[in-house]
Structure formats: structure tokens, C-alpha cells
Amino acid sequence: MPIPFNGGCHCGAVRYVCLEEPITVVNCHCEDCQQIAGSAFITGVLVPEDSVKVSGELRSYKVEADNGNGITRNFCPICGTRIMVELEGGIGVGVSYTTLDDNSWLEPAIEFYSSKAQPWINLCSNTEKRTDMT
């Protein structure tokens, strides 16, 4: 995987660079991720908290995860592209794989909320399956 890696929103108003190697790559099938993605799951690149440098303006809102920790969702205020989520509890930052300039190296390692995956989804054969976030 290339370090650093870059990405940005659909309209180009927000750009970022990640300066450290990802912790892991995940697919999340929770109902919240399904709703905000408008899809069956979200694929995210989990990186260390201070490793992402953003240029441009982000808008955000905070929701509560099922474990009680906060999740701050950050997006471009112009085009609405989901850029990243900040996860409380020292877990890291989840960068949306769809925003990466080059996501050809991406391979999910973990499937969160596999029990909530849509019945027509075939989970990746080589991922660790978790019924929740823990």
C-alpha cells in the first residue's frame, strides 16, 4: 500500500493526505452505516487519529454508537461526500474508501455487524466476521 495516500471529495473542495499506514480496512454492515451510505455497507480505512491532514472545509455531526461512544461524521459541505468518521475511545479515524485517489490496494480484513448484513450480500471469504464493533 502506498504511504502517504491521498483522497478527497467528489467536487474537489476537500482534500486529505494520510501520513501513516492504515490500522486495518473494514466493511461495516450496521444499520447506521447502511442508512448514511444508501447502500448495504460501508468500506472504511481505519487509520491512526492524527495521521490525516485535511485541506478545505468539513462539516460534521455527532451520533452515538451502540457502545455509547461518539462518532463524528465529516463530509464536504458543497457536494456532501462522506470523507471520514472520528471514533471516540482511541479507535482511530475511518476514511471512506470511495474518497481515495487510488483504492486498488484496498482489501477488507474485518466485517463489523456481519449479523446485520443484508441477506443478499456475500461477505468476503477471507475477512474476520464480528457480530458488532468489538
N, CA, C and O atoms as CSV, one atom per row, in Angstrom:
chain,resi,resn,atom,element,x,y,z
A,1,MET,N,N,0.838,-1.181,0.000
A,1,MET,CA,C,0.000,0.000,0.000
A,1,MET,C,C,0.883,1.244,0.000
A,1,MET,O,O,1.927,1.276,0.651
A,2,PRO,N,N,0.465,2.237,-0.716
A,2,PRO,CA,C,1.271,3.458,-0.823
A,2,PRO,C,C,1.090,4.377,0.389
A,2,PRO,O,O,-0.035,4.704,0.768
A,3,ILE,N,N,2.195,4.782,0.984
A,3,ILE,CA,C,2.152,5.742,2.094
A,3,ILE,C,C,3.039,6.916,1.682
A,3,ILE,O,O,4.183,6.673,1.299
A,4,PRO,N,N,2.597,8.151,1.735
A,4,PRO,CA,C,1.258,8.565,2.134
A,4,PRO,C,C,0.247,8.257,1.031
A,4,PRO,O,O,0.606,8.024,-0.123
A,5,PHE,N,N,-1.036,8.264,1.425
A,5,PHE,CA,C,-2.087,8.148,0.419
A,5,PHE,C,C,-3.009,9.347,0.523
A,5,PHE,O,O,-3.157,9.954,1.584
A,6,ASN,N,N,-3.626,9.675,-0.608
A,6,ASN,CA,C,-4.414,10.906,-0.741
A,6,ASN,C,C,-5.838,10.602,-1.151
A,6,ASN,O,O,-6.150,9.523,-1.654
A,7,GLY,N,N,-6.694,11.588,-0.922
A,7,GLY,CA,C,-8.068,11.468,-1.363
A,7,GLY,C,C,-8.781,12.793,-1.259
A,7,GLY,O,O,-8.189,13.816,-0.913
A,8,GLY,N,N,-10.067,12.756,-1.565
A,8,GLY,CA,C,-10.851,13.977,-1.487
A,8,GLY,C,C,-12.289,13.735,-1.897
A,8,GLY,O,O,-12.689,12.624,-2.242
A,9,CYS,N,N,-13.039,14.799,-1.848
A,9,CYS,CA,C,-14.466,14.718,-2.155
A,9,CYS,C,C,-14.710,14.756,-3.658
A,9,CYS,O,O,-13.785,14.963,-4.443
A,10,HIS,N,N,-15.940,14.556,-4.039
A,10,HIS,CA,C,-16.337,14.497,-5.441
A,10,HIS,C,C,-16.110,15.819,-6.169
A,10,HIS,O,O,-15.700,15.814,-7.330
A,11,CYS,N,N,-16.365,16.943,-5.516
A,11,CYS,CA,C,-16.236,18.240,-6.187
A,11,CYS,C,C,-14.837,18.832,-6.094
A,11,CYS,O,O,-14.540,19.809,-6.781
A,12,GLY,N,N,-13.969,18.261,-5.256
A,12,GLY,CA,C,-12.591,18.734,-5.143
A,12,GLY,C,C,-12.363,19.810,-4.100
A,12,GLY,O,O,-11.232,20.269,-3.939
A,13,ALA,N,N,-13.400,20.228,-3.384
A,13,ALA,CA,C,-13.241,21.288,-2.377
A,13,ALA,C,C,-12.505,20.807,-1.130
A,13,ALA,O,O,-11.891,21.611,-0.429
A,14,VAL,N,N,-12.561,19.506,-0.844
A,14,VAL,CA,C,-11.886,18.934,0.325
A,14,VAL,C,C,-10.876,17.904,-0.163
A,14,VAL,O,O,-11.207,17.028,-0.962
A,15,ARG,N,N,-9.658,18.013,0.316
A,15,ARG,CA,C,-8.591,17.063,0.019
A,15,ARG,C,C,-7.962,16.627,1.341
A,15,ARG,O,O,-8.008,17.362,2.328
A,16,TYR,N,N,-7.385,15.449,1.356
A,16,TYR,CA,C,-6.671,14.990,2.540
A,16,TYR,C,C,-5.480,14.146,2.135
A,16,TYR,O,O,-5.397,13.630,1.020
A,17,VAL,N,N,-4.562,14.023,3.079
A,17,VAL,CA,C,-3.431,13.116,2.932
A,17,VAL,C,C,-3.310,12.350,4.239
A,17,VAL,O,O,-3.428,12.929,5.319
A,18,CYS,N,N,-3.076,11.056,4.140
A,18,CYS,CA,C,-2.850,10.227,5.321
A,18,CYS,C,C,-1.373,9.845,5.318
A,18,CYS,O,O,-0.859,9.282,4.351
A,19,LEU,N,N,-0.708,10.166,6.423
A,19,LEU,CA,C,0.740,10.032,6.504
A,19,LEU,C,C,1.217,8.734,7.135
A,19,LEU,O,O,2.422,8.487,7.199
A,20,GLU,N,N,0.290,7.898,7.604
A,20,GLU,CA,C,0.681,6.657,8.263
A,20,GLU,C,C,-0.036,5.470,7.646
A,20,GLU,O,O,-1.070,5.611,6.994
A,21,GLU,N,N,0.535,4.305,7.866
A,21,GLU,CA,C,-0.049,3.065,7.384
A,21,GLU,C,C,-1.384,2.805,8.079
A,21,GLU,O,O,-1.507,3.046,9.279
A,22,PRO,N,N,-2.380,2.318,7.347
A,22,PRO,CA,C,-3.671,2.006,7.964
A,22,PRO,C,C,-3.560,0.936,9.048
A,22,PRO,O,O,-2.697,0.060,8.998
A,23,ILE,N,N,-4.454,1.033,10.023
A,23,ILE,CA,C,-4.561,0.011,11.067
A,23,ILE,C,C,-5.203,-1.232,10.472
A,23,ILE,O,O,-4.734,-2.351,10.678
A,24,THR,N,N,-6.285,-1.017,9.730
A,24,THR,CA,C,-6.994,-2.103,9.053
A,24,THR,C,C,-7.990,-1.507,8.063
A,24,THR,O,O,-8.195,-0.294,8.022
A,25,VAL,N,N,-8.595,-2.366,7.281
A,25,VAL,CA,C,-9.667,-1.971,6.361
A,25,VAL,C,C,-10.894,-2.788,6.757
A,25,VAL,O,O,-10.806,-4.002,6.944
A,26,VAL,N,N,-12.040,-2.113,6.883
A,26,VAL,CA,C,-13.240,-2.778,7.388
A,26,VAL,C,C,-14.437,-2.564,6.470
A,26,VAL,O,O,-14.525,-1.559,5.765
A,27,ASN,N,N,-15.344,-3.514,6.491
A,27,ASN,CA,C,-16.690,-3.339,5.966
A,27,ASN,C,C,-17.604,-3.278,7.178
A,27,ASN,O,O,-17.509,-4.127,8.065
A,28,CYS,N,N,-18.485,-2.292,7.231
A,28,CYS,CA,C,-19.433,-2.193,8.337
A,28,CYS,C,C,-20.849,-2.330,7.790
A,28,CYS,O,O,-21.254,-1.611,6.877
A,29,HIS,N,N,-21.591,-3.274,8.372
A,29,HIS,CA,C,-22.952,-3.581,7.938
A,29,HIS,C,C,-24.014,-3.071,8.920
A,29,HIS,O,O,-25.179,-3.456,8.819
A,30,CYS,N,N,-23.622,-2.202,9.877
A,30,CYS,CA,C,-24.616,-1.723,10.851
A,30,CYS,C,C,-25.686,-0.897,10.140
A,30,CYS,O,O,-25.468,-0.391,9.039
A,31,GLU,N,N,-26.833,-0.770,10.780
A,31,GLU,CA,C,-27.954,-0.057,10.178
A,31,GLU,C,C,-27.639,1.418,9.941
A,31,GLU,O,O,-28.106,1.999,8.961
A,32,ASP,N,N,-26.849,2.029,10.831
A,32,ASP,CA,C,-26.473,3.428,10.670
A,32,ASP,C,C,-25.637,3.615,9.405
A,32,ASP,O,O,-25.890,4.527,8.618
A,33,CYS,N,N,-24.644,2.751,9.213
A,33,CYS,CA,C,-23.808,2.851,8.010
A,33,CYS,C,C,-24.614,2.566,6.754
A,33,CYS,O,O,-24.406,3.216,5.729
A,34,GLN,N,N,-25.520,1.619,6.814
A,34,GLN,CA,C,-26.368,1.350,5.655
A,34,GLN,C,C,-27.188,2.583,5.292
A,34,GLN,O,O,-27.334,2.922,4.118
A,35,GLN,N,N,-27.717,3.244,6.312
A,35,GLN,CA,C,-28.562,4.402,6.049
A,35,GLN,C,C,-27.771,5.562,5.454
A,35,GLN,O,O,-28.205,6.160,4.470
A,36,ILE,N,N,-26.611,5.890,6.038
A,36,ILE,CA,C,-25.886,7.053,5.513
A,36,ILE,C,C,-25.226,6.769,4.174
A,36,ILE,O,O,-24.994,7.689,3.389
A,37,ALA,N,N,-24.919,5.497,3.903
A,37,ALA,CA,C,-24.294,5.152,2.626
A,37,ALA,C,C,-25.319,5.022,1.508
A,37,ALA,O,O,-24.987,5.168,0.331
A,38,GLY,N,N,-26.561,4.747,1.880
A,38,GLY,CA,C,-27.554,4.449,0.856
A,38,GLY,C,C,-27.189,3.156,0.144
A,38,GLY,O,O,-27.464,2.978,-1.042
A,39,SER,N,N,-26.568,2.268,0.889
A,39,SER,CA,C,-26.084,1.003,0.339
A,39,SER,C,C,-26.115,-0.053,1.446
A,39,SER,O,O,-26.562,0.225,2.559
A,40,ALA,N,N,-25.649,-1.240,1.145
A,40,ALA,CA,C,-25.723,-2.346,2.096
A,40,ALA,C,C,-24.626,-2.311,3.156
A,40,ALA,O,O,-24.763,-2.943,4.203
A,41,PHE,N,N,-23.545,-1.585,2.901
A,41,PHE,CA,C,-22.457,-1.470,3.875
A,41,PHE,C,C,-21.528,-0.344,3.454
A,41,PHE,O,O,-21.650,0.213,2.363
A,42,ILE,N,N,-20.596,-0.023,4.346
A,42,ILE,CA,C,-19.568,0.973,4.073
A,42,ILE,C,C,-18.221,0.288,4.210
A,42,ILE,O,O,-18.024,-0.541,5.098
A,43,THR,N,N,-17.294,0.637,3.329
A,43,THR,CA,C,-15.918,0.181,3.467
A,43,THR,C,C,-15.092,1.375,3.921
A,43,THR,O,O,-15.122,2.440,3.305
A,44,GLY,N,N,-14.355,1.181,5.008
A,44,GLY,CA,C,-13.545,2.250,5.553
A,44,GLY,C,C,-12.124,1.807,5.824
A,44,GLY,O,O,-11.855,0.637,6.093
A,45,VAL,N,N,-11.219,2.771,5.746
A,45,VAL,CA,C,-9.814,2.544,6.035
A,45,VAL,C,C,-9.555,3.163,7.403
A,45,VAL,O,O,-9.586,4.384,7.553
A,46,LEU,N,N,-9.299,2.320,8.397
A,46,LEU,CA,C,-9.064,2.799,9.758
A,46,LEU,C,C,-7.599,3.193,9.889
A,46,LEU,O,O,-6.701,2.383,9.662
A,47,VAL,N,N,-7.374,4.455,10.262
A,47,VAL,CA,C,-6.023,4.996,10.382
A,47,VAL,C,C,-5.839,5.623,11.763
A,47,VAL,O,O,-6.825,5.943,12.427
A,48,PRO,N,N,-4.581,5.806,12.211
A,48,PRO,CA,C,-4.347,6.464,13.499
A,48,PRO,C,C,-4.937,7.876,13.518
A,48,PRO,O,O,-4.986,8.558,12.494
A,49,GLU,N,N,-5.383,8.298,14.706
A,49,GLU,CA,C,-6.111,9.565,14.861
A,49,GLU,C,C,-5.450,10.777,14.227
A,49,GLU,O,O,-6.115,11.528,13.514
A,50,ASP,N,N,-4.173,10.989,14.462
A,50,ASP,CA,C,-3.522,12.211,13.997
A,50,ASP,C,C,-2.826,12.057,12.653
A,50,ASP,O,O,-1.993,12.888,12.292
A,51,SER,N,N,-3.151,11.014,11.913
A,51,SER,CA,C,-2.431,10.753,10.668
A,51,SER,C,C,-3.060,11.395,9.439
A,51,SER,O,O,-2.454,11.381,8.367
A,52,VAL,N,N,-4.262,11.958,9.564
A,52,VAL,CA,C,-4.949,12.553,8.413
A,52,VAL,C,C,-4.869,14.075,8.501
A,52,VAL,O,O,-5.243,14.674,9.509
A,53,LYS,N,N,-4.376,14.686,7.426
A,53,LYS,CA,C,-4.307,16.146,7.316
A,53,LYS,C,C,-5.274,16.577,6.226
A,53,LYS,O,O,-5.162,16.150,5.077
A,54,VAL,N,N,-6.231,17.433,6.598
A,54,VAL,CA,C,-7.307,17.844,5.700
A,54,VAL,C,C,-7.094,19.284,5.244
A,54,VAL,O,O,-6.742,20.153,6.042
A,55,SER,N,N,-7.311,19.528,3.955
A,55,SER,CA,C,-7.357,20.896,3.447
A,55,SER,C,C,-8.756,21.111,2.864
A,55,SER,O,O,-9.298,20.249,2.173
A,56,GLY,N,N,-9.310,22.254,3.154
A,56,GLY,CA,C,-10.688,22.542,2.780
A,56,GLY,C,C,-11.585,22.436,3.994
A,56,GLY,O,O,-11.173,21.944,5.044
A,57,GLU,N,N,-12.798,22.895,3.847
A,57,GLU,CA,C,-13.757,22.922,4.954
A,57,GLU,C,C,-14.548,21.626,5.040
A,57,GLU,O,O,-15.029,21.107,4.032
A,58,LEU,N,N,-14.672,21.117,6.246
A,58,LEU,CA,C,-15.533,19.964,6.514
A,58,LEU,C,C,-16.699,20.404,7.372
A,58,LEU,O,O,-16.555,21.299,8.206
A,59,ARG,N,N,-17.829,19.798,7.182
A,59,ARG,CA,C,-18.962,19.918,8.101
A,59,ARG,C,C,-19.063,18.600,8.827
A,59,ARG,O,O,-18.618,17.567,8.325
A,60,SER,N,N,-19.649,18.633,10.012
A,60,SER,CA,C,-19.731,17.393,10.779
A,60,SER,C,C,-20.961,17.382,11.669
A,60,SER,O,O,-21.576,18.413,11.941
A,61,TYR,N,N,-21.293,16.186,12.108
A,61,TYR,CA,C,-22.312,15.989,13.121
A,61,TYR,C,C,-21.927,14.750,13.908
A,61,TYR,O,O,-21.190,13.892,13.423
A,62,LYS,N,N,-22.433,14.670,15.124
A,62,LYS,CA,C,-22.054,13.589,16.018
A,62,LYS,C,C,-23.263,12.717,16.332
A,62,LYS,O,O,-24.363,13.217,16.568
A,63,VAL,N,N,-23.044,11.422,16.329
A,63,VAL,CA,C,-24.066,10.460,16.705
A,63,VAL,C,C,-23.477,9.547,17.771
A,63,VAL,O,O,-22.263,9.515,17.975
A,64,GLU,N,N,-24.344,8.810,18.444
A,64,GLU,CA,C,-23.888,7.876,19.468
A,64,GLU,C,C,-23.904,6.462,18.909
A,64,GLU,O,O,-24.900,6.000,18.354
A,65,ALA,N,N,-22.775,5.792,19.071
A,65,ALA,CA,C,-22.675,4.392,18.642
A,65,ALA,C,C,-23.403,3.509,19.649
A,65,ALA,O,O,-23.736,3.956,20.746
A,66,ASP,N,N,-23.645,2.269,19.279
A,66,ASP,CA,C,-24.354,1.368,20.183
A,66,ASP,C,C,-23.572,1.063,21.453
A,66,ASP,O,O,-24.154,0.604,22.436
A,67,ASN,N,N,-22.253,1.310,21.452
A,67,ASN,CA,C,-21.457,1.105,22.665
A,67,ASN,C,C,-21.407,2.353,23.537
A,67,ASN,O,O,-20.743,2.358,24.573
A,68,GLY,N,N,-22.105,3.415,23.125
A,68,GLY,CA,C,-22.157,4.647,23.899
A,68,GLY,C,C,-21.108,5.673,23.502
A,68,GLY,O,O,-21.224,6.836,23.888
A,69,ASN,N,N,-20.098,5.287,22.751
A,69,ASN,CA,C,-19.083,6.229,22.280
A,69,ASN,C,C,-19.644,7.094,21.166
A,69,ASN,O,O,-20.590,6.712,20.477
A,70,GLY,N,N,-19.050,8.257,21.002
A,70,GLY,CA,C,-19.471,9.157,19.945
A,70,GLY,C,C,-18.787,8.848,18.626
A,70,GLY,O,O,-17.650,8.379,18.588
A,71,ILE,N,N,-19.501,9.119,17.555
A,71,ILE,CA,C,-18.964,9.026,16.204
A,71,ILE,C,C,-19.226,10.375,15.544
A,71,ILE,O,O,-20.379,10.784,15.411
A,72,THR,N,N,-18.174,11.063,15.134
A,72,THR,CA,C,-18.325,12.325,14.430
A,72,THR,C,C,-18.152,12.060,12.947
A,72,THR,O,O,-17.096,11.609,12.504
A,73,ARG,N,N,-19.191,12.341,12.189
A,73,ARG,CA,C,-19.182,12.111,10.741
A,73,ARG,C,C,-18.830,13.424,10.043
A,73,ARG,O,O,-19.468,14.450,10.282
A,74,ASN,N,N,-17.823,13.387,9.187
A,74,ASN,CA,C,-17.328,14.576,8.491
A,74,ASN,C,C,-17.580,14.443,6.994
A,74,ASN,O,O,-17.339,13.392,6.400
A,75,PHE,N,N,-18.069,15.523,6.399
A,75,PHE,CA,C,-18.423,15.486,4.985
A,75,PHE,C,C,-18.153,16.840,4.333
A,75,PHE,O,O,-17.992,17.847,5.022
A,76,CYS,N,N,-18.105,16.858,3.015
A,76,CYS,CA,C,-17.933,18.096,2.265
A,76,CYS,C,C,-19.254,18.864,2.285
A,76,CYS,O,O,-20.290,18.298,1.936
A,77,PRO,N,N,-19.243,20.150,2.689
A,77,PRO,CA,C,-20.494,20.913,2.720
A,77,PRO,C,C,-21.006,21.300,1.339
A,77,PRO,O,O,-22.147,21.744,1.213
A,78,ILE,N,N,-20.198,21.145,0.315
A,78,ILE,CA,C,-20.630,21.519,-1.035
A,78,ILE,C,C,-21.285,20.338,-1.751
A,78,ILE,O,O,-22.415,20.446,-2.227
A,79,CYS,N,N,-20.570,19.207,-1.826
A,79,CYS,CA,C,-21.109,18.071,-2.584
A,79,CYS,C,C,-21.675,16.956,-1.704
A,79,CYS,O,O,-22.336,16.048,-2.207
A,80,GLY,N,N,-21.422,17.018,-0.397
A,80,GLY,CA,C,-21.980,16.036,0.526
A,80,GLY,C,C,-21.200,14.739,0.643
A,80,GLY,O,O,-21.641,13.828,1.344
A,81,THR,N,N,-20.059,14.624,-0.019
A,81,THR,CA,C,-19.266,13.398,0.046
A,81,THR,C,C,-18.848,13.109,1.489
A,81,THR,O,O,-18.320,13.977,2.184
A,82,ARG,N,N,-19.099,11.862,1.925
A,82,ARG,CA,C,-18.635,11.424,3.241
A,82,ARG,C,C,-17.125,11.243,3.169
A,82,ARG,O,O,-16.635,10.440,2.376
A,83,ILE,N,N,-16.387,11.979,3.986
A,83,ILE,CA,C,-14.923,11.925,3.937
A,83,ILE,C,C,-14.381,10.970,4.995
A,83,ILE,O,O,-13.618,10.059,4.673
A,84,MET,N,N,-14.769,11.172,6.258
A,84,MET,CA,C,-14.230,10.338,7.332
A,84,MET,C,C,-15.102,10.409,8.569
A,84,MET,O,O,-15.930,11.306,8.725
A,85,VAL,N,N,-14.891,9.436,9.444
A,85,VAL,CA,C,-15.536,9.423,10.751
A,85,VAL,C,C,-14.459,9.403,11.820
A,85,VAL,O,O,-13.440,8.727,11.682
A,86,GLU,N,N,-14.699,10.152,12.885
A,86,GLU,CA,C,-13.807,10.149,14.040
A,86,GLU,C,C,-14.472,9.304,15.116
A,86,GLU,O,O,-15.602,9.580,15.521
A,87,LEU,N,N,-13.779,8.288,15.572
A,87,LEU,CA,C,-14.332,7.335,16.524
A,87,LEU,C,C,-13.760,7.586,17.911
A,87,LEU,O,O,-12.546,7.515,18.103
A,88,GLU,N,N,-14.626,7.882,18.883
A,88,GLU,CA,C,-14.171,8.094,20.258
A,88,GLU,C,C,-13.642,6.795,20.842
A,88,GLU,O,O,-13.990,5.702,20.393
A,89,GLY,N,N,-12.802,6.937,21.845
A,89,GLY,CA,C,-12.289,5.767,22.535
A,89,GLY,C,C,-10.926,5.320,22.029
A,89,GLY,O,O,-10.492,4.203,22.310
A,90,GLY,N,N,-10.242,6.199,21.276
A,90,GLY,CA,C,-8.909,5.877,20.806
A,90,GLY,C,C,-8.841,4.844,19.707
A,90,GLY,O,O,-7.788,4.252,19.471
A,91,ILE,N,N,-9.957,4.620,19.031
A,91,ILE,CA,C,-10.002,3.606,17.976
A,91,ILE,C,C,-9.298,4.096,16.717
A,91,ILE,O,O,-8.619,3.318,16.047
A,92,GLY,N,N,-9.449,5.366,16.389
A,92,GLY,CA,C,-8.842,5.924,15.191
A,92,GLY,C,C,-9.835,6.705,14.372
A,92,GLY,O,O,-10.900,7.091,14.854
A,93,VAL,N,N,-9.475,6.934,13.123
A,93,VAL,CA,C,-10.302,7.658,12.164
A,93,VAL,C,C,-10.582,6.722,11.002
A,93,VAL,O,O,-9.682,6.047,10.503
A,94,GLY,N,N,-11.833,6.688,10.576
A,94,GLY,CA,C,-12.211,5.873,9.430
A,94,GLY,C,C,-12.363,6.735,8.200
A,94,GLY,O,O,-13.261,7.575,8.135
A,95,VAL,N,N,-11.498,6.541,7.226
A,95,VAL,CA,C,-11.555,7.277,5.971
A,95,VAL,C,C,-12.385,6.473,4.978
A,95,VAL,O,O,-12.189,5.266,4.837
A,96,SER,N,N,-13.298,7.127,4.301
A,96,SER,CA,C,-14.148,6.445,3.331
A,96,SER,C,C,-13.325,6.009,2.122
A,96,SER,O,O,-12.660,6.830,1.490
A,97,TYR,N,N,-13.371,4.721,1.804
A,97,TYR,CA,C,-12.568,4.213,0.701
A,97,TYR,C,C,-12.954,4.835,-0.627
A,97,TYR,O,O,-12.124,4.922,-1.531
A,98,THR,N,N,-14.196,5.268,-0.761
A,98,THR,CA,C,-14.637,5.857,-2.031
A,98,THR,C,C,-13.965,7.192,-2.300
A,98,THR,O,O,-14.004,7.678,-3.431
A,99,THR,N,N,-13.347,7.800,-1.290
A,99,THR,CA,C,-12.698,9.096,-1.468
A,99,THR,C,C,-11.215,8.977,-1.801
A,99,THR,O,O,-10.576,9.985,-2.104
A,100,LEU,N,N,-10.652,7.774,-1.751
A,100,LEU,CA,C,-9.231,7.598,-2.035
A,100,LEU,C,C,-8.942,7.821,-3.519
A,100,LEU,O,O,-9.705,7.371,-4.374
A,101,ASP,N,N,-7.864,8.500,-3.824
A,101,ASP,CA,C,-7.463,8.686,-5.215
A,101,ASP,C,C,-7.155,7.343,-5.875
A,101,ASP,O,O,-7.475,7.131,-7.044
A,102,ASP,N,N,-6.537,6.446,-5.121
A,102,ASP,CA,C,-6.227,5.101,-5.616
A,102,ASP,C,C,-6.642,4.110,-4.541
A,102,ASP,O,O,-6.010,4.033,-3.487
A,103,ASN,N,N,-7.700,3.351,-4.801
A,103,ASN,CA,C,-8.136,2.354,-3.825
A,103,ASN,C,C,-7.885,0.932,-4.323
A,103,ASN,O,O,-8.475,-0.021,-3.815
A,104,SER,N,N,-7.012,0.792,-5.314
A,104,SER,CA,C,-6.743,-0.525,-5.887
A,104,SER,C,C,-6.039,-1.468,-4.913
A,104,SER,O,O,-6.095,-2.685,-5.088
A,105,TRP,N,N,-5.384,-0.927,-3.900
A,105,TRP,CA,C,-4.657,-1.736,-2.914
A,105,TRP,C,C,-5.531,-2.180,-1.756
A,105,TRP,O,O,-5.088,-2.922,-0.879
A,106,LEU,N,N,-6.771,-1.723,-1.759
A,106,LEU,CA,C,-7.682,-1.945,-0.644
A,106,LEU,C,C,-8.173,-3.382,-0.570
A,106,LEU,O,O,-8.622,-3.947,-1.567
A,107,GLU,N,N,-8.084,-3.967,0.619
A,107,GLU,CA,C,-8.670,-5.287,0.848
A,107,GLU,C,C,-9.182,-5.347,2.283
A,107,GLU,O,O,-8.387,-5.288,3.221
A,108,PRO,N,N,-10.497,-5.465,2.469
A,108,PRO,CA,C,-11.050,-5.527,3.824
A,108,PRO,C,C,-10.521,-6.726,4.609
A,108,PRO,O,O,-10.325,-7.813,4.065
A,109,ALA,N,N,-10.296,-6.495,5.905
A,109,ALA,CA,C,-9.821,-7.554,6.802
A,109,ALA,C,C,-10.895,-7.961,7.805
A,109,ALA,O,O,-10.889,-9.089,8.297
A,110,ILE,N,N,-11.825,-7.040,8.113
A,110,ILE,CA,C,-12.841,-7.279,9.141
A,110,ILE,C,C,-14.212,-6.875,8.600
A,110,ILE,O,O,-14.336,-5.890,7.872
A,111,GLU,N,N,-15.231,-7.639,8.961
A,111,GLU,CA,C,-16.625,-7.287,8.671
A,111,GLU,C,C,-17.310,-7.048,10.020
A,111,GLU,O,O,-17.554,-7.989,10.775
A,112,PHE,N,N,-17.620,-5.763,10.317
A,112,PHE,CA,C,-18.364,-5.432,11.529
A,112,PHE,C,C,-19.856,-5.634,11.276
A,112,PHE,O,O,-20.340,-5.447,10.159
A,113,TYR,N,N,-20.574,-6.016,12.326
A,113,TYR,CA,C,-22.025,-6.221,12.272
A,113,TYR,C,C,-22.409,-7.185,11.154
A,113,TYR,O,O,-23.372,-6.954,10.423
A,114,SER,N,N,-21.649,-8.257,11.031
A,114,SER,CA,C,-21.943,-9.247,9.994
A,114,SER,C,C,-23.342,-9.840,10.164
A,114,SER,O,O,-23.958,-10.285,9.196
A,115,SER,N,N,-23.831,-9.841,11.397
A,115,SER,CA,C,-25.179,-10.371,11.655
A,115,SER,C,C,-26.272,-9.470,11.089
A,115,SER,O,O,-27.416,-9.902,10.951
A,116,LYS,N,N,-25.933,-8.219,10.759
A,116,LYS,CA,C,-26.911,-7.285,10.204
A,116,LYS,C,C,-26.742,-7.097,8.700
A,116,LYS,O,O,-27.416,-6.268,8.088
A,117,ALA,N,N,-25.831,-7.878,8.109
A,117,ALA,CA,C,-25.622,-7.778,6.662
A,117,ALA,C,C,-26.904,-8.154,5.929
A,117,ALA,O,O,-27.629,-9.055,6.352
A,118,GLN,N,N,-27.175,-7.469,4.847
A,118,GLN,CA,C,-28.350,-7.783,4.042
A,118,GLN,C,C,-28.238,-9.226,3.539
A,118,GLN,O,O,-27.146,-9.677,3.193
A,119,PRO,N,N,-29.347,-9.943,3.496
A,119,PRO,CA,C,-29.291,-11.367,3.151
A,119,PRO,C,C,-28.755,-11.640,1.742
A,119,PRO,O,O,-28.316,-12.756,1.465
A,120,TRP,N,N,-28.780,-10.676,0.874
A,120,TRP,CA,C,-28.290,-10.866,-0.487
A,120,TRP,C,C,-26.807,-10.513,-0.641
A,120,TRP,O,O,-26.252,-10.604,-1.736
A,121,ILE,N,N,-26.173,-10.109,0.467
A,121,ILE,CA,C,-24.742,-9.783,0.449
A,121,ILE,C,C,-23.927,-11.036,0.767
A,121,ILE,O,O,-24.197,-11.728,1.748
A,122,ASN,N,N,-22.947,-11.318,-0.054
A,122,ASN,CA,C,-21.980,-12.375,0.236
A,122,ASN,C,C,-20.772,-11.730,0.897
A,122,ASN,O,O,-20.057,-10.949,0.269
A,123,LEU,N,N,-20.544,-12.056,2.162
A,123,LEU,CA,C,-19.418,-11.487,2.882
A,123,LEU,C,C,-18.113,-11.972,2.265
A,123,LEU,O,O,-18.053,-13.061,1.695
A,124,CYS,N,N,-17.084,-11.165,2.380
A,124,CYS,CA,C,-15.772,-11.528,1.840
A,124,CYS,C,C,-15.307,-12.838,2.464
A,124,CYS,O,O,-15.443,-13.032,3.672
A,125,SER,N,N,-14.774,-13.714,1.669
A,125,SER,CA,C,-14.401,-15.050,2.165
A,125,SER,C,C,-13.228,-15.031,3.137
A,125,SER,O,O,-13.110,-15.933,3.967
A,126,ASN,N,N,-12.354,-14.023,3.057
A,126,ASN,CA,C,-11.161,-14.030,3.893
A,126,ASN,C,C,-11.162,-12.974,4.994
A,126,ASN,O,O,-10.100,-12.636,5.518
A,127,THR,N,N,-12.336,-12.443,5.357
A,127,THR,CA,C,-12.395,-11.446,6.426
A,127,THR,C,C,-12.797,-12.074,7.755
A,127,THR,O,O,-13.465,-13.106,7.806
A,128,GLU,N,N,-12.365,-11.412,8.829
A,128,GLU,CA,C,-12.824,-11.792,10.168
A,128,GLU,C,C,-14.246,-11.264,10.322
A,128,GLU,O,O,-14.501,-10.095,10.032
A,129,LYS,N,N,-15.167,-12.098,10.768
A,129,LYS,CA,C,-16.562,-11.692,10.919
A,129,LYS,C,C,-16.842,-11.381,12.392
A,129,LYS,O,O,-16.559,-12.196,13.270
A,130,ARG,N,N,-17.399,-10.198,12.654
A,130,ARG,CA,C,-17.777,-9.799,14.012
A,130,ARG,C,C,-19.243,-9.426,14.015
A,130,ARG,O,O,-19.720,-8.780,13.082
A,131,THR,N,N,-19.966,-9.822,15.049
A,131,THR,CA,C,-21.397,-9.519,15.109
A,131,THR,C,C,-21.657,-8.074,15.531
A,131,THR,O,O,-22.763,-7.571,15.338
A,132,ASP,N,N,-20.659,-7.399,16.103
A,132,ASP,CA,C,-20.787,-5.982,16.462
A,132,ASP,C,C,-19.445,-5.305,16.239
A,132,ASP,O,O,-18.648,-5.774,15.427
A,133,MET,N,N,-19.173,-4.194,16.956
A,133,MET,CA,C,-17.915,-3.457,16.774
A,133,MET,C,C,-16.771,-3.993,17.622
A,133,MET,O,O,-15.626,-3.577,17.442
A,134,THR,N,N,-17.055,-4.896,18.531
A,134,THR,CA,C,-15.977,-5.361,19.415
A,134,THR,C,C,-15.329,-6.621,18.918
A,134,THR,O,O,-14.407,-7.134,19.553
